Amino acid sequence: MRSAICVFIVLNTLFTGVQSRAQESSVAKDREVEELRQTVRDLAARVAALEEQLHKQTTVAVPALSTTLNDGTPTVASSSSLSAVKESEVSKGVAAPAESSNPAVAKSSSAAPAESQVAAVVPAQLPGGATLNYYFDGYYGYDFNHPTGRVQYLRAYDVLSNAFSINQAGLVLAMDPNVEEGRRYGVRLDLQFGQATETLQGNPANEPRPEIYRNIFQAYGTYVFPVGKGLTVDVGKWSSSMGIEGNYTKDQMNYTRSFFFNYLPFYHMGVRANYKLNDKVAVNYWLVNGTQQSEPTNSFKDELFGLALQPKKNVSWTINYYLGQDHPDVTQNPQGCGTAPIQPGLCLQPITPAPDGKQHIFDTYATWNVTPKLTLAGEGDYVISRLWKNAAPGQSSAPSHVIGGAAYARYQWTPKMALAGRTEYLSDRGGLFSGTTQALKEFTGTYEYKVADGLLTRLEYRRDWTNRPFFLTNKPGVLSQNQDTLTVGLVWWYGGKQGAW
């Protein structure tokens, strides 16, 4: 009996302990459930706040992010754009999600908001297929001659030594024709500011009113006529295609420009036509006011006849002949025009007799993409210019000549790094280019590093030399036969236009 009582006491004690522990466990579980419910309520409140902020954000952002199809139908921003806005809000601290363990995912998550925000603030695409494009080109140059006034002779853009300078800042609006989509017209507008404007645009020596066109580098309309394979006609002001080099540094092999870029025409105003005979041959014809003449200084209209050849896919060859007469037949009237209702700058008087000599430019250049990494190019030019067609009393009809050429090479070492070189010879007989008869030569070596898409830097050494003292030094009145410079250039661009500008 005593043993039975002992067993009962032990079992009762064990049962009571288990029951009490079960009760304690139940209380703990109830507490955890309540905490979880509170957490869910807090999260729901945060989600509601996020949705409200997202709604406010997309109300503003969606129109900026929306695009238009080629047929003019508007489309709403994609869900990826909206998610980018949401990620942007999250990154500001509304809610901090755990970081992805995948670097690629993390990179794309951070890049998407940045790109969408830039596109919303700085648009690159416009309705109808037009693009907006932005450009900045700056440099620091150093001339080892330490020239007086820090002036570097015969340079197109890098004209100053020991100075941080803006080569150019620009805005380009472009809409190319697209016959396949039913749009035969196009338009191009390039606005330009900085040293390039001073270099490229006209001056009173060859334009009556250069100031009113000063910042318009290009402005022309295009129409493709349904003739054969398509006759493309441009009307307006455009950058000259004589010479292999162009205005935008990002599309050139070197940072500085050649002597021939600085000498040959920069722009023309008039009408031009291009017709592609086949996949290998296209012909060009221009009828323009003159060289560097938005407004003409005489009644003669200059002409260009050109061929664009592509004998192979990796070879292109351009041949141009230009006939011009750029000597003015009027000049500003120093006494004014009295009270006559004349536009400012157009109070003119005739020059009698007016020079009637012609200018002939023979220009050719070719590019050969030897391999995907190696590109070679060459240019040859012959220019002859006369002040008078025939010898006038007391005048000479002897011509002045510019003869020479340039050779180029570029090697794309890595996707980010490239090396380029240029060598050039220009015989300036009569001083058409430099103002004095001399034989000019130059060599340029360029190292390029592409920081990112739309951002590149160039480090460049250049040596100019000639057969007579010509370049400035730090001693007044003392000239040097050579000019050595070191230049660091920075080029930034952004926009919807692909390829060369």
Secondary structure, 3 states (H helix, E strand, C coil): CHHHHHHHHHHHHHHHHHHHHHHHHHHHHHHHHHHHHHHHHHHHHHHHHHHHHHHHHHHHHHHHHCEECCCCCEECCCHHHHHHHHHHHHHCCCCCCCCCCCHHHHHHHHHHHHHHHHHHHCCCECCCCCEEEEEEEEEEEEECCCCHHHECCCCCCCCECCEEEEEEEEEEEEECCEHHHCECEEEEEEEEECHHHHHHCCCCCCCCCHHHHCCEEEEEEEEEECCCCCEEEEEEEEECCCCCCCCCHHHCCCCCCCHHHHHCCCEEEEEEEEEECCCCEEEEEEEECCCCCCCCCCCCCEEEEEEEEEEECCEEEEEEEEEECCCCCEEECCCCCCCCCCCCCCCEEECCCCCCCCEEEEEEEEEEECCCCEEEEEEEEEEEECCCCCCCCCCCCCCEEEEEEEEEEEECCCCCEEEEEEEEEEEEECCCCCCCCEEEEEEEEEEEEEEECCEEEEEEEEEEEECCCCEECCCCCCEECEEEEEEEEEEEEEECCCCCC
